[in-house]
Amino acid sequence: MSGFILGLTGGVASGKSTVEALFRALGIVIADADAAARAAVATGTSGLAEVVAAFGAEVLAADGSLDRAAMRKRVFADPQARRQLEAIVHPRVRATLHAECTAADGPYAIASIPLLAEGGGGQAYPWLQRILVVDVSPETQLQRLLRRDGIDPALARSMIGAQATRAQRLAIADDVLSNEATPEALEPQVAALDRLYRNLASEAGF
């Protein structure tokens, strides 16, 4: 059981997945918000039933699962619809992440939440002891996104612009991990943070 829980976040193409892999290699359990969000509206769940009640059967695919493309188009075009969907999904995601982290073996656990700054930061997740932000400059973010996804610059900029700003993410951070250099440069930073979190968890009695 792990009572010391960290929130991990970072903008698109910041290298958060690489950081997650390094923590996992050190034996740390990571609960993923994206996976929890998919599970919240999986076929047969109360979450999907609520989505259908709110938006109609046209958001379902032929096999009865959520038509994610149709839902995405719907909420991006309508801020009220997006808030309605978030009100259904977000409480379930928070509950799942909390349950997975508290059940984890190890000195501490990590909840990986890409949209943590957008979703209210620590106020929305009062059970987070600390928040770690993977930080890169917008210029680095843009170049990596172009390289990773092979998209045009206008789309890449709109994807970055749809998220919280760098300043907004840094404002909620207790710890900042700079990822401007190579992936190899992340390893000593993660190792140092791992030592810090193990000590903090021990001092807190977890």
KEMAR-694157 format. One line per 2 residues: number of its first residue (from 0); their letters; for each residue x negated, y, z of N, C-alpha, C, O. Coordinates in nm, 4 decimals, decimal comma. Layout:
REM residues N
NUM	a	X/Y/Z/X/Y/Z/X/Y/Z/X/Y/Z  ...;
***
This chain:
REM residues 206
0	ms	-0,0854/-0,1202/0,0000/0,0000/0,0000/0,0000/-0,0881/0,1240/0,0000/-0,1811/0,1358/0,0798  -0,0577/0,2158/-0,0902/-0,1377/0,3377/-0,0997/-0,0505/0,4599/-0,0724/0,0450/0,4868/-0,1453;
2	gf	-0,0841/0,5329/0,0325/-0,0079/0,6530/0,0653/-0,0715/0,7799/0,0133/-0,0077/0,8851/0,0098  -0,1987/0,7703/-0,0278/-0,2683/0,8878/-0,0816/-0,2519/0,8851/-0,2328/-0,3078/0,7984/-0,3001;
4	il	-0,1752/0,9800/-0,2867/-0,1389/0,9785/-0,4286/-0,1818/1,1084/-0,4946/-0,1569/1,2177/-0,4436  -0,2466/1,0938/-0,6088/-0,2908/1,2090/-0,6880/-0,2029/1,2241/-0,8106/-0,1519/1,1258/-0,8644;
6	gl	-0,1857/1,3476/-0,8543/-0,1243/1,3733/-0,9828/-0,2333/1,4047/-1,0831/-0,3208/1,4869/-1,0558  -0,2294/1,3405/-1,1989/-0,3269/1,3649/-1,3060/-0,2539/1,4244/-1,4248/-0,1525/1,3705/-1,4691;
8	tg	-0,3050/1,5355/-1,4768/-0,2397/1,5973/-1,5919/-0,3441/1,6652/-1,6808/-0,4603/1,6805/-1,6432  -0,2994/1,7049/-1,7981/-0,3859/1,7715/-1,8954/-0,3087/1,7909/-2,0238/-0,2130/1,7181/-2,0504;
10	gv	-0,3483/1,8868/-2,1027/-0,2794/1,9138/-2,2283/-0,3040/1,8051/-2,3314/-0,3887/1,7177/-2,3126  -0,2293/1,8116/-2,4401/-0,2461/1,7164/-2,5485/-0,3909/1,7213/-2,5985/-0,4485/1,8291/-2,6137;
12	as	-0,4487/1,6039/-2,6238/-0,5857/1,5906/-2,6757/-0,6916/1,6443/-2,5795/-0,8003/1,6839/-2,6217  -0,6592/1,6454/-2,4501/-0,7577/1,6917/-2,3518/-0,8515/1,5800/-2,3073/-0,9562/1,6066/-2,2482;
14	gk	-0,8146/1,4554/-2,3354/-0,8972/1,3421/-2,2942/-0,8456/1,2727/-2,1701/-0,9195/1,1999/-2,1038  -0,7191/1,2949/-2,1382/-0,6616/1,2371/-2,0165/-0,6658/1,0835/-2,0198/-0,6910/1,0205/-1,9170;
16	st	-0,6416/1,0238/-2,1350/-0,6433/0,8770/-2,1454/-0,7819/0,8210/-2,1147/-0,7939/0,7153/-2,0528  -0,8856/0,8905/-2,1573/-1,0227/0,8478/-2,1278/-1,0490/0,8547/-1,9785/-1,1114/0,7650/-1,9218;
18	ve	-1,0017/0,9606/-1,9147/-1,0174/0,9758/-1,7696/-0,9428/0,8641/-1,6969/-0,9942/0,8067/-1,6009  -0,8222/0,8339/-1,7426/-0,7445/0,7245/-1,6823/-0,8236/0,5938/-1,6892/-0,8302/0,5196/-1,5911;
20	al	-0,8831/0,5661/-1,8041/-0,9574/0,4411/-1,8219/-1,0753/0,4333/-1,7252/-1,1063/0,3260/-1,6735  -1,1403/0,5457/-1,7009/-1,2544/0,5479/-1,6100/-1,2099/0,5225/-1,4655/-1,2776/0,4511/-1,3916;
22	fr	-1,0979/0,5799/-1,4256/-1,0460/0,5526/-1,2910/-1,0023/0,4070/-1,2775/-1,0251/0,3442/-1,1741  -0,9396/0,3535/-1,3820/-0,8981/0,2124/-1,3781/-1,0195/0,1209/-1,3614/-1,0138/0,0212/-1,2893;
24	al	-1,1295/0,1558/-1,4289/-1,2510/0,0754/-1,4193/-1,3066/0,0745/-1,2772/-1,3822/-0,0153/-1,2404  -1,2691/0,1744/-1,1975/-1,3122/0,1817/-1,0581/-1,2099/0,1154/-0,9641/-1,2224/0,1236/-0,8419;
26	gi	-1,1092/0,0501/-1,0227/-1,0122/-0,0245/-0,9442/-0,8926/0,0546/-0,8970/-0,8211/0,0116/-0,8065  -0,8698/0,1701/-0,9576/-0,7598/0,2567/-0,9152/-0,6355/0,2288/-1,0007/-0,6441/0,2225/-1,1233;
28	vi	-0,5207/0,2124/-0,9353/-0,3942/0,1900/-1,0055/-0,3402/0,3235/-1,0559/-0,3398/0,4230/-0,9833  -0,2948/0,3244/-1,1810/-0,2382/0,4458/-1,2405/-0,0966/0,4170/-1,2867/-0,0735/0,3256/-1,3658;
30	ad	-0,0024/0,4951/-1,2370/0,1373/0,4874/-1,2809/0,1594/0,5925/-1,3885/0,1219/0,7085/-1,3713  0,2200/0,5520/-1,4990/0,2291/0,6374/-1,6170/0,3692/0,6947/-1,6354/0,4666/0,6202/-1,6452;
32	ad	0,3788/0,8278/-1,6402/0,5091/0,8929/-1,6518/0,5757/0,8635/-1,7854/0,6979/0,8500/-1,7915  0,4976/0,8533/-1,8924/0,5565/0,8245/-2,0230/0,6226/0,6864/-2,0232/0,7325/0,6692/-2,0758;
34	aa	0,5546/0,5890/-1,9641/0,6117/0,4544/-1,9556/0,7367/0,4550/-1,8682/0,8352/0,3881/-1,8993  0,7323/0,5307/-1,7590/0,8488/0,5395/-1,6699/0,9672/0,6048/-1,7401/1,0821/0,5666/-1,7178;
36	ar	0,9388/0,7042/-1,8257/1,0461/0,7724/-1,8991/1,1116/0,6787/-2,0003/1,2332/0,6821/-2,0190  1,0304/0,5951/-2,0654/1,0873/0,4968/-2,1593/1,1732/0,3954/-2,0854/1,2812/0,3586/-2,1316;
38	aa	1,1244/0,3503/-1,9697/1,1983/0,2519/-1,8910/1,3294/0,3090/-1,8371/1,4273/0,2363/-1,8198  1,3302/0,4393/-1,8109/1,4490/0,5034/-1,7520/1,5703/0,4976/-1,8441/1,6845/0,4992/-1,7981;
40	va	1,5446/0,4908/-1,9756/1,6556/0,4883/-2,0717/1,6497/0,3640/-2,1602/1,6958/0,3656/-2,2743  1,5926/0,2564/-2,1062/1,5866/0,1302/-2,1805/1,7264/0,0706/-2,1945/1,8178/0,1051/-2,1196;
42	tg	1,7413/-0,0182/-2,2905/1,8702/-0,0831/-2,3148/1,9218/-0,1513/-2,1883/1,8498/-0,2264/-2,1225  2,0471/-0,1238/-2,1562/2,1096/-0,1868/-2,0403/2,0940/-0,1121/-1,9092/2,1490/-0,1549/-1,8078;
44	ts	2,0203/-0,0013/-1,9082/1,9993/0,0723/-1,7840/2,1105/0,1740/-1,7592/2,1820/0,2146/-1,8508  2,1228/0,2136/-1,6328/2,2186/0,3193/-1,5994/2,1768/0,4511/-1,6622/2,2610/0,5355/-1,6927;
46	gl	2,0462/0,4687/-1,6815/1,9973/0,5907/-1,7452/2,0478/0,6046/-1,8872/2,0919/0,7121/-1,9281  2,0414/0,4946/-1,9635/2,0905/0,4991/-2,1012/2,2417/0,5216/-2,1030/2,2929/0,5945/-2,1878;
48	ae	2,3118/0,4596/-2,0105/2,4570/0,4797/-2,0032/2,4909/0,6265/-1,9772/2,5864/0,6795/-2,0340  2,4130/0,6916/-1,8919/2,4352/0,8341/-1,8650/2,4060/0,9191/-1,9880/2,4777/1,0152/-2,0158;
50	vv	2,3009/0,8839/-2,0617/2,2667/0,9574/-2,1838/2,3806/0,9469/-2,2852/2,4186/1,0465/-2,3467  2,4350/0,8263/-2,3026/2,5452/0,8063/-2,3969/2,6692/0,8832/-2,3518/2,7392/0,9421/-2,4342;
52	aa	2,6965/0,8827/-2,2208/2,8120/0,9568/-2,1687/2,7969/1,1062/-2,1932/2,8953/1,1761/-2,2174  2,6728/1,1550/-2,1870/2,6480/1,2985/-2,2033/2,6424/1,3406/-2,3505/2,6878/1,4495/-2,3857;
54	fg	2,5867/1,2543/-2,4365/2,5577/1,2962/-2,5739/2,6359/1,2201/-2,6812/2,6349/1,2595/-2,7978  2,7032/1,1122/-2,6432/2,7799/1,0372/-2,7420/2,7023/0,9201/-2,7990/2,5798/0,9139/-2,7892;
56	ae	2,7758/0,8270/-2,8590/2,7154/0,7039/-2,9110/2,6262/0,7284/-3,0317/2,5531/0,6385/-3,0733  2,6308/0,8497/-3,0892/2,5461/0,8773/-3,2067/2,3977/0,8830/-3,1712/2,3138/0,8858/-3,2613;
58	vl	2,3630/0,8848/-3,0418/2,2217/0,8843/-3,0041/2,1683/0,7411/-2,9917/2,0523/0,7208/-2,9557  2,2534/0,6418/-3,0217/2,2099/0,5029/-3,0167/2,1689/0,4530/-3,1543/2,2283/0,4908/-3,2553;
60	aa	2,0675/0,3682/-3,1574/2,0277/0,3005/-3,2804/2,1223/0,1829/-3,3038/2,2064/0,1523/-3,2192  2,1083/0,1176/-3,4182/2,1976/0,0080/-3,4541/2,1919/-0,1079/-3,3542/2,2906/-0,1791/-3,3355;
62	dg	2,0755/-0,1265/-3,2897/2,0613/-0,2383/-3,1951/2,1051/-0,2021/-3,0531/2,0897/-0,2825/-2,9611  2,1597/-0,0811/-3,0347/2,2089/-0,0408/-2,9041/2,1069/0,0288/-2,8156/2,1385/0,0713/-2,7045;
64	sl	1,9832/0,0404/-2,8658/1,8805/0,1122/-2,7908/1,8897/0,2620/-2,8219/1,9601/0,3027/-2,9144  1,8191/0,3421/-2,7450/1,8190/0,4861/-2,7695/1,7460/0,5164/-2,8997/1,6341/0,4694/-2,9204;
66	dr	1,8080/0,5942/-2,9874/1,7439/0,6409/-3,1102/1,6591/0,7618/-3,0718/1,7082/0,8746/-3,0679  1,5329/0,7373/-3,0439/1,4473/0,8426/-2,9892/1,4273/0,9589/-3,0862/1,4188/1,0743/-3,0443;
68	aa	1,4200/0,9287/-3,2144/1,4024/1,0348/-3,3134/1,5243/1,1267/-3,3153/1,5101/1,2489/-3,3197  1,6434/1,0684/-3,3119/1,7666/1,1476/-3,3119/1,7785/1,2291/-3,1831/1,8204/1,3448/-3,1851;
70	mr	1,7415/1,1675/-3,0722/1,7487/1,2364/-2,9433/1,6503/1,3518/-2,9393/1,6821/1,4602/-2,8905  1,5297/1,3276/-2,9911/1,4265/1,4308/-2,9925/1,4724/1,5513/-3,0746/1,4557/1,6662/-3,0335;
72	kr	1,5303/1,5229/-3,1910/1,5788/1,6317/-3,2763/1,6886/1,7118/-3,2060/1,6946/1,8344/-3,2161  1,7735/1,6409/-3,1359/1,8850/1,7035/-3,0650/1,8358/1,7985/-2,9550/1,8828/1,9119/-2,9451;
74	vf	1,7428/1,7527/-2,8740/1,7013/1,8344/-2,7589/1,6070/1,9471/-2,7989/1,6043/2,0511/-2,7332  1,5301/1,9285/-2,9047/1,4424/2,0375/-2,9474/1,5216/2,1525/-3,0076/1,4787/2,2679/-3,0034;
76	ad	1,6362/2,1205/-3,0628/1,7197/2,2245/-3,1233/1,8093/2,2935/-3,0215/1,8662/2,3988/-3,0503  1,8225/2,2352/-2,9024/1,9207/2,2859/-2,8056/1,8622/2,2805/-2,6642/1,8584/2,1733/-2,6039;
78	pq	1,8164/2,3940/-2,6103/1,7574/2,3952/-2,4755/1,8517/2,3416/-2,3676/1,8068/2,2783/-2,2720  1,9815/2,3666/-2,3822/2,0779/2,3150/-2,2840/2,0815/2,1628/-2,2875/2,0899/2,0977/-2,1834;
80	ar	2,0750/2,1063/-2,4081/2,0734/1,9597/-2,4214/1,9453/1,9035/-2,3605/1,9471/1,7977/-2,2976  1,8349/1,9741/-2,3793/1,7093/1,9268/-2,3217/1,7173/1,9239/-2,1686/1,6742/1,8275/-2,1054;
82	rq	1,7724/2,0296/-2,1105/1,7868/2,0334/-1,9644/1,8786/1,9212/-1,9153/1,8556/1,8618/-1,8099  1,9826/1,8937/-1,9935/2,0768/1,7869/-1,9584/2,0061/1,6508/-1,9590/2,0245/1,5696/-1,8684;
84	le	1,9255/1,6280/-2,0624/1,8513/1,5017/-2,0713/1,7495/1,4911/-1,9579/1,7351/1,3854/-1,8963  1,6796/1,6003/-1,9309/1,5796/1,5996/-1,8239/1,6432/1,5705/-1,6883/1,5832/1,5040/-1,6039;
86	ai	1,7651/1,6206/-1,6681/1,8348/1,5974/-1,5407/1,8672/1,4493/-1,5212/1,8800/1,4025/-1,4081  1,8803/1,3759/-1,6320/1,9054/1,2320/-1,6249/1,7748/1,1548/-1,6064/1,7666/1,0634/-1,5243;
88	vh	1,6733/1,1926/-1,6836/1,5503/1,1135/-1,6894/1,4528/1,1451/-1,5755/1,3965/1,0539/-1,5150  1,4328/1,2730/-1,5465/1,3252/1,3108/-1,4539/1,3381/1,2515/-1,3129/1,2380/1,2044/-1,2590;
90	pr	1,4569/1,2518/-1,2509/1,4648/1,1908/-1,1168/1,4272/1,0432/-1,1178/1,3654/0,9940/-1,0233  1,4641/0,9725/-1,2242/1,4292/0,8308/-1,2353/1,2776/0,8137/-1,2525/1,2174/0,7232/-1,1947;
92	vr	1,2180/0,9009/-1,3318/1,0727/0,8943/-1,3518/1,0001/0,9185/-1,2200/0,9085/0,8443/-1,1845  1,0411/1,0224/-1,1474/0,9754/1,0529/-1,0198/0,9878/0,9361/-0,9216/0,8918/0,9019/-0,8525;
94	at	1,1063/0,8756/-0,9161/1,1274/0,7628/-0,8245/1,0404/0,6431/-0,8634/0,9832/0,5772/-0,7765  1,0302/0,6150/-0,9934/0,9485/0,5031/-1,0408/0,8012/0,5257/-1,0112/0,7328/0,4357/-0,9627;
96	lh	0,7522/0,6457/-1,0404/0,6110/0,6762/-1,0156/0,5785/0,6636/-0,8669/0,4756/0,6075/-0,8291  0,6674/0,7164/-0,7837/0,6427/0,7103/-0,6392/0,6386/0,5658/-0,5918/0,5509/0,5278/-0,5142;
98	ae	0,7336/0,4854/-0,6387/0,7390/0,3447/-0,5980/0,6145/0,2693/-0,6445/0,5572/0,1920/-0,5677  0,5721/0,2906/-0,7686/0,4553/0,2202/-0,8218/0,3284/0,2598/-0,7465/0,2431/0,1756/-0,7187;
100	ct	0,3169/0,3875/-0,7141/0,1958/0,4351/-0,6459/0,1902/0,3863/-0,5011/0,0848/0,3440/-0,4537  0,3018/0,3921/-0,4323/0,3004/0,3497/-0,2919/0,2809/0,1983/-0,2795/0,2299/0,1506/-0,1781;
102	aa	0,3211/0,1233/-0,3815/0,3039/-0,0224/-0,3780/0,1645/-0,0658/-0,4225/0,1296/-0,1834/-0,4114  0,0847/0,0284/-0,4729/-0,0454/-0,0063/-0,5303/-0,1458/-0,0480/-0,4238/-0,1484/0,0078/-0,3141;
104	dg	-0,2281/-0,1465/-0,4574/-0,3427/-0,1804/-0,3737/-0,4537/-0,0800/-0,4035/-0,4631/-0,0276/-0,5145  -0,5360/-0,0540/-0,3050/-0,6472/0,0376/-0,3256/-0,6405/0,1553/-0,2301/-0,5388/0,1762/-0,1638;
106	py	-0,7482/0,2321/-0,2227/-0,7556/0,3437/-0,1290/-0,6638/0,4600/-0,1650/-0,6198/0,5349/-0,0778  -0,6356/0,4741/-0,2940/-0,5445/0,5787/-0,3413/-0,4883/0,5356/-0,4758/-0,5360/0,4394/-0,5361;
108	ai	-0,3873/0,6066/-0,5221/-0,3264/0,5769/-0,6521/-0,3087/0,7074/-0,7289/-0,3117/0,8159/-0,6708  -0,2905/0,6958/-0,8586/-0,2767/0,8132/-0,9461/-0,1458/0,8050/-1,0227/-0,1138/0,7019/-1,0818;
110	as	-0,0703/0,9145/-1,0215/0,0474/0,9288/-1,1073/0,0064/1,0158/-1,2254/-0,0232/1,1341/-1,2083  0,0046/0,9583/-1,3435/-0,0345/1,0312/-1,4645/0,0884/1,0972/-1,5244/0,1786/1,0295/-1,5739;
112	ip	0,0915/1,2311/-1,5197/0,2111/1,3063/-1,5572/0,1710/1,4146/-1,6580/0,1298/1,5232/-1,6173  0,1823/1,3873/-1,7886/0,1373/1,4846/-1,8887/0,2000/1,6232/-1,8729/0,1320/1,7243/-1,8906;
114	ll	0,3295/1,6285/-1,8398/0,3992/1,7571/-1,8314/0,4201/1,7997/-1,6857/0,5265/1,8503/-1,6499  0,3190/1,7793/-1,6029/0,3321/1,8125/-1,4612/0,3511/1,9624/-1,4391/0,4346/2,0030/-1,3582;
116	ae	0,2737/2,0451/-1,5108/0,2885/2,1902/-1,4950/0,4246/2,2368/-1,5441/0,4875/2,3231/-1,4829  0,4700/2,1789/-1,6558/0,6001/2,2162/-1,7113/0,7151/2,1706/-1,6213/0,8210/2,2332/-1,6182;
118	gg	0,6935/2,0612/-1,5482/0,8004/2,0016/-1,4692/0,8086/2,0485/-1,3254/0,8815/1,9899/-1,2454  0,7348/2,1536/-1,2911/0,7459/2,2086/-1,1563/0,6271/2,1835/-1,0662/0,6283/2,2244/-0,9501;
120	gg	0,5226/2,1160/-1,1177/0,4016/2,0957/-1,0390/0,4280/2,0199/-0,9102/0,5138/1,9318/-0,9042  0,3528/2,0558/-0,8078/0,3636/1,9881/-0,6803/0,4986/2,0039/-0,6128/0,5380/1,9197/-0,5321;
122	qa	0,5700/2,1112/-0,6451/0,7028/2,1303/-0,5850/0,7999/2,0211/-0,6292/0,8855/1,9786/-0,5515  0,7866/1,9759/-0,7539/0,8741/1,8702/-0,8049/0,8292/1,7326/-0,7576/0,9067/1,6370/-0,7596;
124	yp	0,7031/1,7231/-0,7149/0,6462/1,5967/-0,6683/0,5811/1,6204/-0,5318/0,4585/1,6189/-0,5213  0,6614/1,6423/-0,4276/0,6051/1,6782/-0,2962/0,5203/1,5690/-0,2326/0,4490/1,5947/-0,1356;
126	wl	0,5273/1,4467/-0,2863/0,4486/1,3362/-0,2313/0,3085/1,3278/-0,2915/0,2327/1,2371/-0,2571  0,2726/1,4203/-0,3806/0,1354/1,4247/-0,4326/0,0453/1,4957/-0,3319/0,0751/1,6070/-0,2884;
128	qr	-0,0649/1,4306/-0,2953/-0,1595/1,4941/-0,2027/-0,2476/1,5970/-0,2744/-0,2827/1,7003/-0,2174  -0,2826/1,5677/-0,3996/-0,3665/1,6587/-0,4782/-0,3286/1,6466/-0,6253/-0,2670/1,5487/-0,6676;
130	il	-0,3672/1,7489/-0,7028/-0,3449/1,7474/-0,8476/-0,4790/1,7681/-0,9177/-0,5517/1,8635/-0,8901  -0,5096/1,6759/-1,0093/-0,6314/1,6816/-1,0893/-0,5949/1,7186/-1,2326/-0,5129/1,6519/-1,2957;
132	vv	-0,6558/1,8246/-1,2832/-0,6306/1,8698/-1,4205/-0,7526/1,8416/-1,5069/-0,8638/1,8823/-1,4732  -0,7319/1,7718/-1,6186/-0,8364/1,7538/-1,7188/-0,8323/1,8779/-1,8073/-0,7320/1,9046/-1,8735;
134	dv	-0,9410/1,9526/-1,8079/-0,9408/2,0854/-1,8698/-1,0323/2,0933/-1,9913/-1,1480/2,0516/-1,9870  -0,9778/2,1478/-2,0999/-1,0578/2,1840/-2,2173/-1,0073/2,3180/-2,2682/-0,8955/2,3591/-2,2369;
136	sp	-1,0893/2,3854/-2,3462/-1,0464/2,5117/-2,4053/-0,9440/2,4850/-2,5144/-0,9421/2,3759/-2,5713  -0,8583/2,5828/-2,5452/-0,7627/2,5644/-2,6549/-0,8309/2,5336/-2,7879/-0,7764/2,4598/-2,8700;
138	et	-0,9501/2,5897/-2,8096/-1,0231/2,5649/-2,9345/-1,0663/2,4179/-2,9443/-1,0523/2,3549/-3,0491  -1,1186/2,3650/-2,8338/-1,1584/2,2240/-2,8312/-1,0365/2,1347/-2,8480/-1,0403/2,0356/-2,9209;
140	ql	-0,9290/2,1704/-2,7803/-0,8034/2,0954/-2,7890/-0,7569/2,0872/-2,9343/-0,7196/1,9799/-2,9819  -0,7591/2,2003/-3,0043/-0,7146/2,2062/-3,1432/-0,8007/2,1160/-3,2312/-0,7478/2,0373/-3,3098;
142	qr	-0,9326/2,1268/-3,2187/-1,0216/2,0473/-3,3030/-1,0041/1,8980/-3,2781/-1,0050/1,8191/-3,3726  -0,9882/1,8585/-3,1526/-0,9707/1,7168/-3,1216/-0,8364/1,6653/-3,1715/-0,8266/1,5520/-3,2185;
144	ll	-0,7335/1,7477/-3,1613/-0,6011/1,7067/-3,2074/-0,6005/1,6895/-3,3590/-0,5416/1,5945/-3,4106  -0,6655/1,7806/-3,4302/-0,6750/1,7693/-3,5757/-0,7486/1,6407/-3,6149/-0,7083/1,5698/-3,7071;
146	rr	-0,8571/1,6129/-3,5428/-0,9375/1,4938/-3,5711/-0,8607/1,3668/-3,5363/-0,8636/1,2693/-3,6114  -0,7929/1,3684/-3,4235/-0,7237/1,2482/-3,3751/-0,6035/1,2114/-3,4594/-0,5857/1,0949/-3,4950;
148	dg	-0,5197/1,3110/-3,4921/-0,3911/1,2828/-3,5561/-0,3897/1,3093/-3,7061/-0,2951/1,2702/-3,7745  -0,4931/1,3749/-3,7582/-0,4983/1,4036/-3,9010/-0,3846/1,4918/-3,9502/-0,3359/1,4754/-4,0620;
150	id	-0,3424/1,5863/-3,8650/-0,2306/1,6743/-3,8990/-0,2827/1,8108/-3,9430/-0,4012/1,8411/-3,9291  -0,1918/1,8926/-3,9963/-0,2373/2,0244/-4,0406/-0,2450/2,1193/-3,9204/-0,1776/2,0967/-3,8199;
152	pa	-0,3266/2,2255/-3,9297/-0,3496/2,3154/-3,8167/-0,2218/2,3804/-3,7623/-0,2106/2,4026/-3,6417  -0,1264/2,4107/-3,8495/-0,0032/2,4756/-3,8020/0,0741/2,3846/-3,7077/0,1233/2,4292/-3,6040;
154	la	0,0848/2,2561/-3,7437/0,1548/2,1613/-3,6581/0,0789/2,1416/-3,5274/0,1393/2,1355/-3,4203  -0,0537/2,1318/-3,5362/-0,1350/2,1136/-3,4158/-0,1169/2,2317/-3,3200/-0,1026/2,2128/-3,1992;
156	rs	-0,1175/2,3531/-3,3747/-0,0994/2,4715/-3,2890/0,0391/2,4737/-3,2260/0,0539/2,5157/-3,1112  0,1410/2,4291/-3,2995/0,2766/2,4279/-3,2440/0,2883/2,3229/-3,1330/0,3606/2,3436/-3,0355;
158	mi	0,2175/2,2107/-3,1478/0,2187/2,1077/-3,0437/0,1534/2,1599/-2,9159/0,2031/2,1370/-2,8056  0,0421/2,2299/-2,9322/-0,0272/2,2874/-2,8162/0,0577/2,3983/-2,7544/0,0667/2,4101/-2,6322;
160	ga	0,1195/2,4791/-2,8400/0,2005/2,5910/-2,7924/0,3273/2,5495/-2,7209/0,3824/2,6267/-2,6424  0,3746/2,4276/-2,7471/0,4970/2,3786/-2,6830/0,4728/2,3364/-2,5385/0,5672/2,3173/-2,4618;
162	qa	0,3443/2,3219/-2,5019/0,3113/2,2807/-2,3659/0,2772/2,4023/-2,2794/0,2708/2,5152/-2,3281  0,2558/2,3770/-2,1511/0,2104/2,4832/-2,0610/0,0767/2,5379/-2,1097/0,0024/2,4689/-2,1796;
164	tr	0,0471/2,6595/-2,0733/-0,0813/2,7171/-2,1111/-0,1924/2,6604/-2,0232/-0,1670/2,5999/-1,9190  -0,3149/2,6813/-2,0673/-0,4297/2,6383/-1,9874/-0,4244/2,7025/-1,8488/-0,4500/2,6359/-1,7485;
166	aq	-0,3917/2,8295/-1,8432/-0,3858/2,9014/-1,7150/-0,2785/2,8430/-1,6238/-0,2985/2,8323/-1,5028  -0,1648/2,8052/-1,6817/-0,0570/2,7468/-1,6012/-0,0976/2,6118/-1,5425/-0,0633/2,5803/-1,4285;
168	rl	-0,1707/2,5324/-1,6206/-0,2181/2,4036/-1,5673/-0,3214/2,4254/-1,4576/-0,3165/2,3601/-1,3534  -0,4146/2,5170/-1,4810/-0,5182/2,5414/-1,3805/-0,4596/2,5978/-1,2514/-0,5151/2,5780/-1,1433;
170	ai	-0,3478/2,6676/-1,2632/-0,2848/2,7280/-1,1447/-0,2318/2,6231/-1,0474/-0,2179/2,6514/-0,9284  -0,2021/2,5028/-1,0956/-0,1494/2,3986/-1,0056/-0,2581/2,3014/-0,9627/-0,2301/2,2069/-0,8889;
172	ad	-0,3821/2,3226/-1,0074/-0,4900/2,2257/-0,9849/-0,5528/2,2404/-0,8462/-0,5794/2,3513/-0,7999  -0,5757/2,1272/-0,7817/-0,6640/2,1214/-0,6660/-0,8055/2,0891/-0,7115/-0,9035/2,1353/-0,6530;
174	dv	-0,8141/2,0080/-0,8180/-0,9427/1,9679/-0,8738/-0,9357/1,9820/-1,0256/-0,8315/1,9583/-1,0868  -1,0477/2,0208/-1,0848/-1,0545/2,0395/-1,2305/-1,1696/1,9562/-1,2849/-1,2820/1,9624/-1,2353;
176	ls	-1,1391/1,8783/-1,3876/-1,2396/1,7957/-1,4525/-1,2610/1,8514/-1,5935/-1,1719/1,8432/-1,6780  -1,3775/1,9071/-1,6180/-1,4061/1,9673/-1,7487/-1,4424/1,8591/-1,8497/-1,5273/1,7739/-1,8234;
178	ne	-1,3770/1,8636/-1,9656/-1,4028/1,7640/-2,0695/-1,4433/1,8305/-2,2007/-1,3954/1,7935/-2,3079  -1,5315/1,9285/-2,1905/-1,5805/1,9969/-2,3106/-1,6913/1,9194/-2,3812/-1,7159/1,9395/-2,5001;
180	at	-1,7582/1,8304/-2,3074/-1,8743/1,7600/-2,3639/-1,8328/1,6225/-2,4163/-1,7194/1,6038/-2,4604  -1,9236/1,5287/-2,4111/-1,8985/1,3937/-2,4635/-1,8233/1,3094/-2,3611/-1,8205/1,3436/-2,2428;
182	pe	-1,7617/1,1989/-2,4058/-1,6953/1,1089/-2,3106/-1,7903/1,0587/-2,2018/-1,7489/1,0358/-2,0882  -1,9183/1,0417/-2,2376/-2,0159/0,9935/-2,1401/-2,0335/1,0920/-2,0243/-2,0649/1,0526/-1,9120;
184	al	-2,0129/1,2206/-2,0536/-2,0288/1,3230/-1,9493/-1,9169/1,3164/-1,8460/-1,9286/1,3738/-1,7378  -1,8079/1,2461/-1,8792/-1,6968/1,2339/-1,7847/-1,7278/1,1353/-1,6723/-1,6780/1,1506/-1,5608;
186	ep	-1,8096/1,0347/-1,7010/-1,8305/0,9267/-1,6038/-1,8819/0,9753/-1,4690/-1,8253/0,9378/-1,3664  -1,9886/1,0587/-1,4646/-2,0348/1,1047/-1,3328/-1,9331/1,1948/-1,2630/-1,9258/1,1963/-1,1401;
188	qv	-1,8548/1,2697/-1,3400/-1,7516/1,3536/-1,2790/-1,6427/1,2679/-1,2145/-1,5992/1,2954/-1,1027  -1,5993/1,1640/-1,2856/-1,4968/1,0747/-1,2311/-1,5506/1,0009/-1,1093/-1,4791/0,9841/-1,0106;
190	aa	-1,6764/0,9566/-1,1152/-1,7363/0,8859/-1,0016/-1,7399/0,9755/-0,8776/-1,7128/0,9296/-0,7666  -1,7734/1,1036/-0,8970/-1,7783/1,1979/-0,7846/-1,6384/1,2214/-0,7276/-1,6207/1,2283/-0,6060;
192	ld	-1,5398/1,2337/-0,8156/-1,4021/1,2528/-0,7699/-1,3509/1,1282/-0,6969/-1,2789/1,1384/-0,5976  -1,3886/1,0118/-0,7471/-1,3480/0,8867/-0,6821/-1,4014/0,8820/-0,5392/-1,3294/0,8432/-0,4472;
194	rl	-1,5269/0,9213/-0,5205/-1,5840/0,9241/-0,3848/-1,5082/1,0233/-0,2968/-1,4790/0,9951/-0,1806  -1,4766/1,1401/-0,3539/-1,4021/1,2415/-0,2792/-1,2664/1,1888/-0,2358/-1,2275/1,2039/-0,1200;
196	yr	-1,1944/1,1272/-0,3285/-1,0580/1,0814/-0,2982/-1,0589/0,9653/-0,1985/-0,9708/0,9566/-0,1130  -1,1566/0,8772/-0,2088/-1,1674/0,7688/-0,1109/-1,1910/0,8250/0,0288/-1,1324/0,7778/0,1263;
198	nl	-1,2778/0,9266/0,0379/-1,3059/0,9886/0,1677/-1,1827/1,0596/0,2219/-1,1503/1,0470/0,3400  -1,1133/1,1349/0,1349/-0,9950/1,2077/0,1790/-0,8842/1,1123/0,2248/-0,8159/1,1371/0,3242;
200	as	-0,8685/1,0043/0,1512/-0,7668/0,9059/0,1885/-0,7990/0,8425/0,3234/-0,7107/0,8207/0,4063  -0,9278/0,8135/0,3434/-0,9706/0,7538/0,4697/-0,9503/0,8512/0,5860/-0,9027/0,8132/0,6930;
202	ea	-0,9874/0,9776/0,5629/-0,9725/1,0798/0,6677/-0,8241/1,1025/0,7022/-0,7895/1,1328/0,8164  -0,7382/1,0873/0,6015/-0,5952/1,1086/0,6235/-0,5282/0,9873/0,6847/-0,4097/0,9916/0,7179;
204	gf	-0,6031/0,8788/0,6999/-0,5491/0,7596/0,7632/-0,4728/0,6682/0,6713/-0,3965/0,5835/0,7176  -0,4924/0,6839/0,5382/-0,4219/0,5975/0,4434/-0,5026/0,4708/0,4162/-0,4593/0,3856/0,3387;
***
